[in-house]
Amino acid sequence: MATFHLTISSVGQTHFDGEARSATFPGADGEFTILPKHEPFISTLSSGTIIVRPENGETQEFSNDNGVLECSSNKVVVLL
Amino acid sequence: MANLKSIKSKILSYKKTGTVTHAMEAVSAVKMRKSQERALSMRPYARAALRMLGSVSGSIDALRHPLTQERTAGKVGIIIITSDKGLAGSLNSAVMRKTEQFILEANLSSNELAFFCLGKRGYEFALRRGFEVMHQHTNISDGIDEIEFHKITDKVIELQMSGALREVRVAYTDFRSTFEQQAAMHKILPLSQKIMEYIVKEIPPDRGKYAEMAEEINGVQSYTIEPEPEAVLAALLPKLVNVAIFHKLLESKASEHSARMVAMKNATDKAREMTQSLTRTFNKVRQAAITREVSEITSGIEAMR
């Protein structure tokens, strides 16, 4: 199954770092989901919940307040 | 000559002090390593933030954002990062000296200055000099979480945005290596490309265990930006400021621990030295006492003949 690399980190710590099948984010213009091989993309996130479906294991949720998302070459970085 | 009993008790107390300082040395060594690792873990974050910034705007010098604008009105904010406790050599006094030097060179009067104090020593310093303290935070734990930390940076950012501050500088201790720390003062606001690049570059130390992690910042790609570049910037810039200040705090923490480690090592060595020389004195005194006694006895025998 296709996956992409997802990193969710805040200044002091990394909350998630690994392969994911998909992830749903609270975007500034509404919720959106990122799947593998997404185009290069930068967006702000509004407050809400980030839902990550990792390659292995259970769905994880992270609360987000004022994050920024960057997606390039199948890597997604979220800065909280 | 001092009596045997008092020398003995002195030796004992030196030994005890040595044990304590030795323990403190070990504790500081562990704490230093932890702070160093933590400071380093921020590097990917800072790099990602800078990369995004580069993708959005090319260079931040061209930006029109309150955090990047040069101003002439307003106060100069100084964030002074010191330790809460002493026993760390000249660490804190060096930071204070650096601050004073800057104030003198920039020819600023005390009503042009605003202090943000992280750590008790810096706070006491600002109070003693009669500077305005806008924020203070003492007893910062090594594992300070960012929510707590955001309170400080949010305030700084807010004041800079509103124009109450024209620039912000940080006085802290730069961690070069375990045996070398240096007080430093850096401008962090208003942001410029140079400052940003510097923030990311300086994260790994010059020498030592983590030095090899230094690397170049990679190039720019073209992105779809949503909703619009300005909104992304507005979210990104405060994050970068936050990273910069937080990193300096961790760097100061690492410096504090390593300075304390070295200070405690010196104390331990000194205690050992003192114990040795006192033991020698003790033996001499004891020997003298024995000799005296023997000669008293023999002279007593001589007299009886």
Interface residues (C-beta under 8 A of the other chain):
Chain A: T7 S9 S10 V11 G12 Q13 T14 G27 A28 D29 E39 P40 F41 I42 S43 T44 N66 G67 V68 E70 S72 S73 V77 L79
Chain B: R38 S41 M42 P44 Y45 A48 A49 R51 M52 S55 V56 I144 D145 E146 F149 Q221 S222 Y223 T224 I225 E226 P227 A231 V232 A234 A235 L236 K239 N242 V243 F246
